[in-house]
Amino acid sequence: MNKNLAVSNIPLLLALFVLSIAPAHAQCKLGVPAIKVGAQGAASGPHSDYGRQIEMGATMAMEEINAAGGILGCKIEVRFMDDENKAATGVKNARLLVTDWGAHFLVGTDSSGVAMAIAPVLAELKRIQFFTHAATHRLTEELVAQKGIREIVRVSVPVYQDAIIAALIFKDRKDIRRWANIGADYEYGYVSWNLFKETLRKYRPDVEFVGEAWAPFLTLDFSPHIAAVMAQKPDAIFATPWAGEAVQLLRQALGQGVFDNVKVWWQAMGGSVDVLEGIMPEVQKDRFKGKLWATARYIHNWPDTAENKAFIERFRKRWNRFPNYSAETTYSALFIMKAAVEKSQSLDSAKVVGAMKGMQIRNPGGMRVFRSEDQQFIYNVPAGRPMMDAKYPIPVLGDLKIFPAKDYYRHPPFTPVSVTK
């Protein structure tokens, strides 16, 4: 893959800003010029690749749906906006997309904080948002299941994957008793660590949690955090800094000899394309010694199906990139929207949500099943060890551990999880 070419395509993509298509065919059965989908994500700053992947996934789904005749004869238009990873900007964008531009649906959002700010506004706007990244459990557990905001639909797996799957994978490793945490110093980090501890204790009352070091958002120097937890002589590290911060953390841990002294390092969201690309030189040299494990809400080498392989091929041809999970979940969200609109024969939010009841839909990431209680699409996701595979130019997750969704998704009625340190 030509990385320079891949990077050079991104400014052009963002420069388009409004992704539109030709006027809809006259035979649109819903009586609108086009079905408008407002998308947003973090497209600037150090986490900008995630917003760009949302944009790429939405754009490709739009192009494919339109090429196949649209939705009930109606073409789709997508407009993407940068939420700057800020709650106020996300809310402003949502209002503008609906009230000024006329969006029928919303999609995207990377940050849990931004998601929690947008979500209450959706009921006022009477528009569904398909959330395709933000991982806070509270979005669906509290705002949907408890407060009944029916305009919230989540397509991606929440924090359950980062925490509960880790506990399931390592519960039988009797040689690992002492766990330490290098955590993102905000809700995502707190909930992941607390949920991991809570789950692992059910299986392993003998485990010890021996140290915590909390890294604020956009930390670049993790040396003191690494030193603090390694002083407690842990057997394993649980880490939640993500994106570029994960790359820096892992490189600095190597520099301090951590992988010579621990048995396992669990890197939440370490299976994202940007992280795998960032640590590729270290993976190629096996510097992690097989001790690094990572999650991915979708990974390009799984599931091993013709549908997923074809999706990867189309995505790479269109963007000269591999899709990360934000791209796949957003791409899939538009096809979920299509299926629900076609079933309901309507753009009305309540009718579209009603049409999702009992929905089972196969996407590149596998079979997704809609759960009405919290309006969460549940699906199986893998975790594994980063490694090279001759079939791919970047690392993949190998030695995959895949658990049925019923084993790691929390179920209603939900019990509270601590959202503090």
Phi, psi and chi 1 to 4 in degrees:
 res  aa     phi    psi   chi1   chi2   chi3   chi4
   1 MET       -  134.1 -178.3  175.6   63.8      -
   2 ASN   -84.9  100.6 -173.2  -31.8      -      -
   3 LYS   -66.3  -35.9  -69.7 -172.6  177.2 -179.7
   4 ASN   -61.7  -41.4  -67.3  -31.6      -      -
   5 LEU   -65.3  -40.7 -179.7   57.7      -      -
   6 ALA   -60.5  -44.1      -      -      -      -
   7 VAL   -67.2  -38.0  172.1      -      -      -
   8 SER   -68.2  -21.8   67.8      -      -      -
   9 ASN   -73.6  -24.5  -77.5  -18.1      -      -
  10 ILE   -67.6  -48.0  -69.2  171.2      -      -
  11 PRO   -58.1  -37.7  -24.4   35.2      -      -
  12 LEU   -62.4  -41.9  175.0   60.5      -      -
  13 LEU   -60.1  -46.7  170.9   65.3      -      -
  14 LEU   -71.0  -29.3  -65.4  178.8      -      -
  15 ALA   -64.9  -26.1      -      -      -      -
  16 LEU   -66.8  -36.4  -65.0  175.2      -      -
  17 PHE    57.5  -59.6 -167.9   69.4      -      -
  18 VAL  -100.5  116.2  177.4      -      -      -
  19 LEU   -97.9  105.8  -55.3  170.6      -      -
  20 SER  -128.4  171.3   59.9      -      -      -
  21 ILE  -134.8  178.1   43.6   81.2      -      -
  22 ALA   -65.2  159.0      -      -      -      -
  23 PRO   -53.2  146.3  -25.1   33.6      -      -
  24 ALA   -66.6  156.6      -      -      -      -
  25 HIS   -65.0  152.0  -63.7  -47.9      -      -
  26 ALA   -62.8  -23.1      -      -      -      -
  27 GLN   -85.2   15.6   68.0  -93.1   28.7      -
  28 CYS   -55.2  120.2  174.2      -      -      -
  29 LYS   -79.8   -6.1  -63.8  178.9 -178.2  178.9
  30 LEU  -102.0    0.7  -62.7  172.5      -      -
  31 GLY    71.4   27.1      -      -      -      -
  32 VAL  -124.8  151.9  -65.6      -      -      -
  33 PRO   -61.2  -33.5  -21.7   33.0      -      -
  34 ALA  -165.2  154.6      -      -      -      -
  35 ILE   -86.7  118.1  -63.0  173.4      -      -
  36 LYS   -98.7  128.3  -65.6 -174.2  174.5 -177.2
  37 VAL  -118.8  116.0 -179.8      -      -      -
  38 GLY   -91.0  124.8      -      -      -      -
  39 ALA  -118.0  146.4      -      -      -      -
  40 GLN  -151.6  156.1   61.9  173.6  -44.6      -
  41 GLY  -171.7  179.8      -      -      -      -
  42 ALA   -81.5   96.6      -      -      -      -
  43 ALA  -107.7   10.7      -      -      -      -
  44 SER  -139.6  161.8   57.4      -      -      -
  45 GLY    84.1 -172.2      -      -      -      -
  46 PRO   -70.0  -15.1   22.8  -33.2      -      -
  47 HIS  -107.4   23.1  -66.3   74.3      -      -
  48 SER   -65.7  -23.8   59.6      -      -      -
  49 ASP   -64.8  -27.9 -166.9   48.8      -      -
  50 TYR   -69.4  -43.9  -70.8   81.1      -      -
  51 GLY   -64.4  -38.2      -      -      -      -
  52 ARG   -65.1  -37.4  -69.4  165.4 -179.4  161.2
  53 GLN   -67.2  -37.2  -70.2  -91.5    0.7      -
  54 ILE   -58.8  -46.1  -75.3  174.1      -      -
  55 GLU   -62.5  -43.0 -175.4  176.9   12.3      -
  56 MET   -65.7  -41.9  -70.5 -173.2  -79.8      -
  57 GLY   -63.9  -42.8      -      -      -      -
  58 ALA   -65.6  -41.8      -      -      -      -
  59 THR   -63.7  -44.6  -58.0      -      -      -
  60 MET   -66.9  -39.9 -161.5  168.8   92.8      -
  61 ALA   -62.5  -43.3      -      -      -      -
  62 MET   -57.7  -47.6  174.6 -165.4   71.8      -
  63 GLU   -62.9  -41.7  -68.1  170.4  -13.4      -
  64 GLU   -71.4  -40.9  -67.9 -177.3    3.9      -
  65 ILE   -64.7  -44.1  -68.8  169.9      -      -
  66 ASN   -64.7  -39.8  -72.9  -17.3      -      -
  67 ALA   -64.0  -26.3      -      -      -      -
  68 ALA   -93.2    9.8      -      -      -      -
  69 GLY   106.9    2.5      -      -      -      -
  70 GLY    80.1 -154.9      -      -      -      -
  71 ILE  -116.4  111.1  -60.2  175.2      -      -
  72 LEU    53.3   38.1  -61.7  175.6      -      -
  73 GLY    82.7   -1.3      -      -      -      -
  74 CYS   -97.9  132.4  -48.1      -      -      -
  75 LYS   -76.1  158.6  -65.2  -67.7 -174.3  177.7
  76 ILE  -104.8  141.6  -60.1  176.6      -      -
  77 GLU  -118.1  139.9  -68.6 -176.7   12.1      -
  78 VAL  -120.8  132.6  172.9      -      -      -
  79 ARG  -121.5  125.9  179.0  176.4  178.4  178.4
  80 PHE  -105.0  140.2  178.3   82.7      -      -
  81 MET  -132.3  147.6  -60.6 -171.8   74.7      -
  82 ASP   -85.9  120.2  178.3    9.0      -      -
  83 ASP   -89.0   -0.7   65.9   24.1      -      -
  84 GLU    59.9   14.5  -57.4  170.8  -26.4      -
  85 ASN    60.5   30.3 -131.6   18.6      -      -
  86 LYS  -123.6  133.5  -62.7  176.4 -178.2  176.9
  87 ALA   -60.2  -45.4      -      -      -      -
  88 ALA   -62.5  -39.3      -      -      -      -
  89 THR   -67.4  -40.4  -56.0      -      -      -
  90 GLY   -60.9  -43.8      -      -      -      -
  91 VAL   -65.7  -43.4  170.9      -      -      -
  92 LYS   -60.9  -42.8 -178.6  177.4   72.7  173.1
  93 ASN   -62.1  -43.8  -72.2   -9.1      -      -
  94 ALA   -60.7  -44.0      -      -      -      -
  95 ARG   -64.4  -43.4  -69.4 -171.2 -178.2  -80.6
  96 LEU   -64.6  -44.1 -175.6  150.0      -      -
  97 LEU   -61.3  -37.0  -73.8  165.3      -      -
  98 VAL   -84.9  -52.5  172.3      -      -      -
  99 THR   -80.1  -34.8   60.1      -      -      -
 100 ASP   -92.7  -45.0  -69.7    9.7      -      -
 101 TRP   -89.9  -25.9 -172.9   59.3      -      -
 102 GLY    88.9   31.9      -      -      -      -
 103 ALA   -61.9  135.0      -      -      -      -
 104 HIS   -86.4  -27.7  -59.7   97.0      -      -
 105 PHE  -142.8  157.0  -60.3   96.9      -      -
 106 LEU  -122.3  155.6  -58.9  172.7      -      -
 107 VAL  -152.6  153.3   68.9      -      -      -
 108 GLY   111.4 -144.4      -      -      -      -
 109 THR    83.5  117.0  -55.1      -      -      -
 110 ASP   -88.7  -46.8  -67.7  -64.0      -      -
 111 SER   -84.0  136.7  161.6      -      -      -
 112 SER   -63.7  -38.3  -68.4      -      -      -
 113 GLY   -62.9  -41.4      -      -      -      -
 114 VAL   -65.9  -41.7  175.3      -      -      -
 115 ALA   -60.9  -44.2      -      -      -      -
 116 MET   -68.0  -24.5  -67.8  -61.3  -70.0      -
 117 ALA   -79.9  -38.7      -      -      -      -
 118 ILE   -71.7  -39.6  -68.5  173.5      -      -
 119 ALA   -53.8  -47.6      -      -      -      -
 120 PRO   -64.3  -24.8  -22.1   35.0      -      -
 121 VAL   -74.1  -23.6  178.5      -      -      -
 122 LEU   -62.8  -36.8  -61.6  174.0      -      -
 123 ALA   -63.9  -39.4      -      -      -      -
 124 GLU   -64.4  -42.6  172.5 -165.5  -24.2      -
 125 LEU   -77.4  -16.0  -64.2  174.2      -      -
 126 LYS    57.5   44.7  -65.4 -177.8  170.8   58.4
 127 ARG  -131.9  138.3  -66.8  -65.6 -173.0  -85.8
 128 ILE   -78.3  136.5  -63.5  167.3      -      -
 129 GLN  -114.1  131.0  170.8  153.1  -17.3      -
 130 PHE   -91.2  107.5  -63.9   89.1      -      -
 131 PHE   -82.4  129.9  -71.6   88.4      -      -
 132 THR  -124.4    9.0   58.8      -      -      -
 133 HIS  -148.6  -56.8 -177.3 -176.9      -      -
 134 ALA   -43.0  126.3      -      -      -      -
 135 ALA  -104.8   -0.3      -      -      -      -
 136 THR   -59.1  131.0  175.6      -      -      -
 137 HIS   -64.7  -25.3   66.1  -63.8      -      -
 138 ARG   -66.7  -25.3  -64.6 -169.1  -62.0  129.6
 139 LEU   -57.1  -46.8 -178.1   67.3      -      -
 140 THR   -96.9  -36.4   43.6      -      -      -
 141 GLU   -69.6  -43.5  -68.4 -171.3   13.5      -
 142 GLU   -92.8  -51.6  -65.5 -179.9   10.4      -
 143 LEU   -76.7  -29.0  -61.6 -173.3      -      -
 144 VAL   -95.9  -62.3 -179.9      -      -      -
 145 ALA   -64.4  -36.4      -      -      -      -
 146 GLN   -96.1  -44.3  -66.5 -179.8   21.2      -
 147 LYS   -96.4  -11.8  -63.7 -173.0  176.9 -179.5
 148 GLY    75.8   28.6      -      -      -      -
 149 ILE   -79.5  104.0  -59.2  176.8      -      -
 150 ARG   -86.2   -0.8  -65.5  -61.4  163.0 -174.4
 151 GLU   -86.9    2.1  -70.0   78.4   10.9      -
 152 ILE   -99.7  123.8  -62.1  167.5      -      -
 153 VAL  -132.9  130.0  175.8      -      -      -
 154 ARG  -112.3  129.7  177.4  153.3   46.1 -163.2
 155 VAL   -98.3  -27.3  176.5      -      -      -
 156 SER   -92.4  160.4   57.0      -      -      -
 157 VAL   -77.5  136.8   62.5      -      -      -
 158 PRO   -80.7 -162.2   27.1  -30.9      -      -
 159 VAL   -63.3  -11.8   70.0      -      -      -
 160 TYR   -50.9  -40.4  -49.7  156.0      -      -
 161 GLN   -64.2  -43.7  178.5 -157.8   14.7      -
 162 ASP   -68.4  -28.5  -59.3  -50.3      -      -
 163 ALA  -107.7  -53.3      -      -      -      -
 164 ILE   -70.1  -41.3  -64.4  174.5      -      -
 165 ILE   -63.1  -37.4  -76.9 -175.8      -      -
 166 ALA   -58.5  -44.3      -      -      -      -
 167 ALA   -64.0  -39.2      -      -      -      -
 168 LEU   -67.5  -36.7  -64.8  176.5      -      -
 169 ILE   -68.1  -41.0  -71.7  175.2      -      -
 170 PHE  -103.5    2.5  -62.0  114.0      -      -
 171 LYS   -63.0  -27.0   65.9 -177.6  178.1   63.8
 172 ASP   -96.2    3.4  -64.1  -36.7      -      -
 173 ARG   -84.2   87.4  -74.6  -76.9  -58.6  -91.5
 174 LYS   -65.5  -18.4  -58.0  -62.3 -174.9 -177.5
 175 ASP   -78.7   -7.3   58.7  -37.1      -      -
 176 ILE  -110.5  109.4  -59.0  175.2      -      -
 177 ARG  -117.7  -30.1  -69.0 -173.9   60.7 -109.6
 178 ARG  -108.4  112.4  -62.6  170.1   60.0   82.0
 179 TRP  -108.8  139.8  -78.0   88.0      -      -
 180 ALA  -126.2  159.0      -      -      -      -
 181 ASN  -124.1  129.2  171.8   51.8      -      -
 182 ILE  -111.9  102.4  -59.6  176.6      -      -
 183 GLY  -111.4  150.0      -      -      -      -
 184 ALA   -68.0  127.3      -      -      -      -
 185 ASP   -83.8   60.0 -164.1    5.7      -      -
 186 TYR  -163.2 -177.0   43.2   89.8      -      -
 187 GLU   -52.3  -43.4 -179.1 -176.5  -39.9      -
 188 TYR   -55.8  -46.1  172.1   66.7      -      -
 189 GLY   -66.9  -41.4      -      -      -      -
 190 TYR   -64.8  -48.7  -50.7  150.7      -      -
 191 VAL   -66.3  -41.4  172.9      -      -      -
 192 SER   -59.1  -48.1  -62.3      -      -      -
 193 TRP   -66.5  -44.5  178.4 -125.9      -      -
 194 ASN   -65.6  -40.7  -70.6  -25.5      -      -
 195 LEU   -70.5  -35.6 -167.2   53.1      -      -
 196 PHE   -62.5  -48.6  169.4   71.0      -      -
 197 LYS   -62.0  -45.1  -68.7 -170.5  -66.6 -178.1
 198 GLU   -60.2  -42.3  174.7 -174.3  -54.8      -
 199 THR   -72.7  -45.0  -54.0      -      -      -
 200 LEU   -64.5  -36.0 -172.3   57.0      -      -
 201 ARG   -61.7  -28.7  -78.7 -169.7  179.9  115.7
 202 LYS   -64.5  -32.7  -67.1  176.9 -177.9  178.1
 203 TYR   -97.5  -30.6  -60.3   97.2      -      -
 204 ARG  -133.0   77.4  -68.5  -78.3  -53.4  -79.0
 205 PRO   -63.0  -11.1   19.1  -29.8      -      -
 206 ASP   -84.4  -10.4   62.6  -47.9      -      -
 207 VAL   -70.2  154.0  -63.5      -      -      -
 208 GLU  -121.4  141.7  -60.1  177.2   56.7      -
 209 PHE  -110.8  104.4  -58.1  102.4      -      -
 210 VAL  -102.5   -8.0  -61.8      -      -      -
 211 GLY  -169.5  149.5      -      -      -      -
 212 GLU  -138.0  135.9  -59.5  176.1    1.3      -
 213 ALA  -135.0  125.7      -      -      -      -
 214 TRP  -108.9  123.3  -63.1  100.1      -      -
 215 ALA  -104.4  119.4      -      -      -      -
 216 PRO   -61.4  158.9  -21.6   32.9      -      -
 217 PHE   -53.3  135.1 -171.3   56.4      -      -
 218 LEU    71.3   25.3  -58.0 -177.2      -      -
 219 THR   -64.2  136.9  -67.3      -      -      -
 220 LEU  -110.0  -34.0  -64.6  177.5      -      -
 221 ASP  -106.9  106.0 -178.3    7.3      -      -
 222 PHE   -95.7    5.3  -69.1   92.8      -      -
 223 SER   -54.4  -47.3  -60.8      -      -      -
 224 PRO   -66.3  -32.1   19.0  -29.8      -      -
 225 HIS   -69.2  -42.1  -55.0   86.2      -      -
 226 ILE   -64.0  -45.9  -64.2  167.6      -      -
 227 ALA   -62.3  -39.1      -      -      -      -
 228 ALA   -64.1  -44.0      -      -      -      -
 229 VAL   -78.7  -33.6  -62.5      -      -      -
 230 MET   -68.3  -23.2  -69.9  -53.0  -66.6      -
 231 ALA   -64.9  -19.5      -      -      -      -
 232 GLN   -90.0    1.9  -55.6  -55.5  -46.6      -
 233 LYS    54.2   58.5  -58.8 -171.6 -176.2  -49.0
 234 PRO   -76.1  157.1   31.2  -36.2      -      -
 235 ASP   -83.5  -26.8  -62.9  -39.8      -      -
 236 ALA  -150.7  154.6      -      -      -      -
 237 ILE  -118.1  135.8  -58.9  -69.1      -      -
 238 PHE  -111.4  121.2 -176.4   98.8      -      -
 239 ALA  -129.7  137.6      -      -      -      -
 240 THR  -122.1   -5.6   46.0      -      -      -
 241 PRO   -56.7  141.9  -27.6   37.8      -      -
 242 TRP  -129.4  176.7   53.5  -70.8      -      -
 243 ALA    56.7 -137.9      -      -      -      -
 244 GLY   -60.6  -29.8      -      -      -      -
 245 GLU   -64.7  -37.9  -67.1  168.9   60.0      -
 246 ALA   -62.5  -40.4      -      -      -      -
 247 VAL   -62.5  -47.3  175.1      -      -      -
 248 GLN   -62.3  -44.0  -68.3  -63.3  -37.8      -
 249 LEU   -59.8  -46.9  170.9   59.1      -      -
 250 LEU   -66.2  -40.4  -71.4  167.3      -      -
 251 ARG   -64.7  -41.6  -73.0  175.2  174.9  169.0
 252 GLN   -70.0  -33.3  -69.3  168.3   22.6      -
 253 ALA   -64.5  -39.9      -      -      -      -
 254 LEU   -60.7  -44.0  -76.6  170.2      -      -
 255 GLY   -62.3  -26.8      -      -      -      -
 256 GLN   -96.9    9.2  -66.1 -170.1   33.7      -
 257 GLY    74.0   19.8      -      -      -      -
 258 VAL   -61.0  -39.7  171.1      -      -      -
 259 PHE   -74.6   -4.3  -74.5   85.8      -      -
 260 ASP   -86.5  -13.7  -65.7  -36.0      -      -
 261 ASN  -124.1   -5.9  -65.9  -70.3      -      -
 262 VAL  -116.6  163.3  -62.1      -      -      -
 263 LYS   -96.4  -25.3  -62.4  174.9 -178.8  178.2
 264 VAL  -151.1  141.6  160.2      -      -      -
 265 TRP  -124.4  120.7 -179.5  -63.5      -      -
 266 TRP  -100.9  116.3  175.5  -98.3      -      -
 267 GLN  -110.0  103.4 -175.1   62.6   52.7      -
 268 ALA   -61.8  134.9      -      -      -      -
 269 MET    61.2   17.8  -66.7 -162.9  -72.7      -
 270 GLY   -71.7   -9.5      -      -      -      -
 271 GLY   -90.4    7.7      -      -      -      -
 272 SER   -70.2  147.4 -175.6      -      -      -
 273 VAL   -55.3  -42.2  164.1      -      -      -
 274 ASP   -64.8  -36.8   59.6  -47.1      -      -
 275 VAL   -70.6  -44.2  177.7      -      -      -
 276 LEU   -62.2  -40.0  -67.8  173.9      -      -
 277 GLU   -63.6  -39.4  -71.0  174.6  -21.8      -
 278 GLY   -67.3  -34.2      -      -      -      -
 279 ILE  -101.5   12.3   62.6  173.3      -      -
 280 MET   -56.2  -44.4 -176.3  163.7   67.2      -
 281 PRO   -58.4  -37.9  -24.2   35.3      -      -
 282 GLU   -71.8  -36.7  -70.1   77.4   15.9      -
 283 VAL   -66.9  -42.1  174.3      -      -      -
 284 GLN   -59.6  -33.6  -70.9  172.6  -35.7      -
 285 LYS   -92.8    3.6  -62.9  175.0 -177.5  176.8
 286 ASP    56.4   38.1 -165.9   27.2      -      -
 287 ARG   -71.1  -20.1  -66.1 -166.7   62.9 -160.9
 288 PHE   -85.8   -5.5  -61.3  111.2      -      -
 289 LYS    57.8   29.3  -56.5 -178.0  178.9 -173.7
 290 GLY    74.2    8.7      -      -      -      -
 291 LYS   -95.2  -10.7  -61.2  175.9  179.6 -179.7
 292 LEU   -87.0  126.1  175.8   61.7      -      -
 293 TRP  -119.1  150.0  -73.5   78.6      -      -
 294 ALA  -148.2  155.3      -      -      -      -
 295 THR  -104.3  163.2   57.9      -      -      -
 296 ALA  -155.3  127.8      -      -      -      -
 297 ARG   -70.6  -11.5  -62.5 -173.3  177.2  106.7
 298 TYR  -167.7  140.3  161.6   81.4      -      -
 299 ILE  -132.7  143.1 -178.0   66.8      -      -
 300 HIS   -64.6  -19.8   48.1  -83.0      -      -
 301 ASN  -100.8   13.8   63.5  -61.5      -      -
 302 TRP  -154.3  140.3 -166.8   89.0      -      -
 303 PRO   -74.3  155.3   25.4  -32.6      -      -
 304 ASP   -85.1   69.2 -173.2   17.3      -      -
 305 THR  -121.8  157.8   60.5      -      -      -
 306 ALA   -61.1  -37.3      -      -      -      -
 307 GLU   -63.8  -45.0 -178.0  177.0   15.4      -
 308 ASN   -68.3  -40.5 -172.0   40.3      -      -
 309 LYS   -62.1  -40.1  -69.3  175.1 -178.9  176.1
 310 ALA   -67.0  -37.8      -      -      -      -
 311 PHE   -61.7  -46.5  168.5   68.9      -      -
 312 ILE   -59.0  -45.4  -63.9  -69.3      -      -
 313 GLU   -62.3  -44.5 -177.1  177.9   -7.8      -
 314 ARG   -66.0  -41.1  -64.6 -165.8  -51.5  -86.5
 315 PHE   -64.2  -45.4 -165.1   94.6      -      -
 316 ARG   -65.8  -37.1  -67.1 -172.9   69.6 -163.5
 317 LYS   -66.3  -37.7 -177.5  176.4 -180.0  179.7
 318 ARG   -76.3  -40.9  178.8   66.6  176.3   87.3
 319 TRP  -119.7   -7.3  -55.6  115.1      -      -
 320 ASN    58.4   34.6 -152.2   20.7      -      -
 321 ARG  -139.5  161.2  -67.9  -74.2  -49.4  -82.1
 322 PHE   -85.7  145.1  -83.3   92.8      -      -
 323 PRO   -76.7  139.2   28.4  -34.1      -      -
 324 ASN   -92.3 -174.7   78.3   -7.2      -      -
 325 TYR   -67.4  -29.7   54.8   79.8      -      -
 326 SER   -64.2  -35.2  -57.6      -      -      -
 327 ALA   -69.9  -47.1      -      -      -      -
 328 GLU   -65.4  -44.0 -172.3  -82.5  -26.4      -
 329 THR   -65.7  -36.6   53.3      -      -      -
 330 THR   -71.7  -44.2  -55.1      -      -      -
 331 TYR   -55.0  -48.4  173.5   89.9      -      -
 332 SER   -66.9  -34.3  -65.0      -      -      -
 333 ALA   -59.5  -38.9      -      -      -      -
 334 LEU   -68.4  -32.3  -94.6   68.9      -      -
 335 PHE   -75.6  -31.1  -80.7   90.1      -      -
 336 ILE   -64.1  -45.3  -71.5  168.8      -      -
 337 MET   -57.3  -45.4  177.8 -160.9   74.6      -
 338 LYS   -57.8  -47.7  176.6 -179.8 -176.3  -67.2
 339 ALA   -62.9  -40.5      -      -      -      -
 340 ALA   -70.8  -39.6      -      -      -      -
 341 VAL   -65.5  -42.1  169.9      -      -      -
 342 GLU   -65.5  -36.9  -70.6  175.2  -16.6      -
 343 LYS   -70.0  -42.3 -178.3  179.0  177.5 -178.3
 344 SER   -82.7  -17.4   65.6      -      -      -
 345 GLN    56.3   37.3  -59.1  -82.6  -57.7      -
 346 SER  -155.5  159.1  175.4      -      -      -
 347 LEU  -106.3    1.8  -64.8  173.8      -      -
 348 ASP   -67.5  129.8  177.8   78.0      -      -
 349 SER   -58.8  -45.7  -67.7      -      -      -
 350 ALA   -63.0  -40.7      -      -      -      -
 351 LYS   -69.5  -37.2  -67.2  178.6  179.7  177.6
 352 VAL   -67.5  -43.2  172.4      -      -      -
 353 VAL   -61.7  -42.0  167.4      -      -      -
 354 GLY   -59.2  -34.2      -      -      -      -
 355 ALA   -71.5  -18.6      -      -      -      -
 356 MET   -81.2  -13.4  -75.8 -174.8 -108.0      -
 357 LYS   -58.1  125.3 -174.9  175.2 -178.2  179.7
 358 GLY    76.8    5.5      -      -      -      -
 359 MET   -67.0  133.4  179.4 -178.1  -74.0      -
 360 GLN  -125.9  120.9  -61.5 -175.5   37.4      -
 361 ILE  -137.2  133.4 -174.5  167.6      -      -
 362 ARG   -91.7  123.4 -168.8  169.8  -62.6  -79.4
 363 ASN  -117.8  175.8  -58.1  128.3      -      -
 364 PRO   -54.3  -34.5  -29.8   37.0      -      -
 365 GLY   -78.9    0.6      -      -      -      -
 366 GLY   115.4 -167.6      -      -      -      -
 367 MET   -78.5  123.9  179.4   66.0   75.0      -
 368 ARG  -108.9  137.3  -76.5 -178.3  166.0   91.9
 369 VAL  -123.3  129.1  178.8      -      -      -
 370 PHE   -82.2  129.1 -176.0   70.2      -      -
 371 ARG  -108.0  114.2 -172.9  166.0   65.4 -179.5
 372 SER   -67.0  -32.4  -65.6      -      -      -
 373 GLU   -58.4  -39.0  -64.9   94.4  -29.7      -
 374 ASP  -124.3    5.8   55.7   -7.9      -      -
 375 GLN    53.5   41.4  -58.8 -164.7  168.7      -
 376 GLN  -106.4  127.7  168.1   75.8   57.7      -
 377 PHE   -80.3  124.6  -85.1   90.8      -      -
 378 ILE  -106.5  144.3   65.0  173.4      -      -
 379 TYR  -160.8  161.8   63.4  111.7      -      -
 380 ASN   -80.3  138.9  -63.3  -17.6      -      -
 381 VAL  -133.4  151.7  -69.5      -      -      -
 382 PRO   -97.0  159.6   34.7  -33.3      -      -
 383 ALA  -132.6  153.8      -      -      -      -
 384 GLY  -173.1 -168.1      -      -      -      -
 385 ARG  -105.3  128.3  -64.9 -174.9  -63.7  121.9
 386 PRO   -59.8  130.8  -25.3   35.7      -      -
 387 MET  -158.2  165.6   59.0 -177.1   61.3      -
 388 MET   -87.9  148.6  -60.2  -54.0  -61.0      -
 389 ASP  -136.7  130.2 -176.2  -42.8      -      -
 390 ALA   -59.3  -19.3      -      -      -      -
 391 LYS   -80.4   -9.6  -63.6 -167.6  -65.8  -75.4
 392 TYR  -132.3  144.3  -60.9   92.9      -      -
 393 PRO   -83.0   -9.7   29.6  -34.6      -      -
 394 ILE  -123.7  165.7   66.3  171.7      -      -
 395 PRO   -59.9  157.6  -25.7   35.7      -      -
 396 VAL  -122.7  176.6  -58.0      -      -      -
 397 LEU   -97.2  120.7  -67.4 -173.6      -      -
 398 GLY  -111.6 -178.3      -      -      -      -
 399 ASP    48.8   47.7 -167.1   16.1      -      -
 400 LEU   -65.2  139.9  -69.3  174.0      -      -
 401 LYS  -117.0  118.2  -52.5  -62.0 -179.8 -173.7
 402 ILE  -125.7  120.3  -59.3  157.1      -      -
 403 PHE  -108.6  144.2  -63.2   89.8      -      -
 404 PRO   -57.7  142.0  -21.6   32.5      -      -
 405 ALA   -54.9  -34.7      -      -      -      -
 406 LYS   -63.1  -20.8   65.4 -179.7  179.6   62.4
 407 ASP   -87.2  -17.7  -70.2  -13.7      -      -
 408 TYR  -129.1   -7.0   68.3   86.9      -      -
 409 TYR   -82.4  133.4  -87.3   75.5      -      -
 410 ARG   -68.1  150.9  -78.2  162.9   51.6   89.4
 411 HIS  -120.6  145.0  -60.9  -84.2      -      -
 412 PRO   -70.6  148.7   21.4  -29.8      -      -
 413 PRO   -74.2  137.2   27.0  -34.0      -      -
 414 PHE   -84.2  140.1  -62.6  104.5      -      -
 415 THR   -94.0  147.6   55.8      -      -      -
 416 PRO   -64.0  147.6  -20.0   32.1      -      -
 417 VAL  -119.5  135.4  179.9      -      -      -
 418 SER   -64.7  132.2  174.8      -      -      -
 419 VAL  -107.4   20.5  -62.1      -      -      -
 420 THR  -125.0  170.2   58.8      -      -      -
 421 LYS   -63.3      -  -61.8  178.8 -172.1  177.3
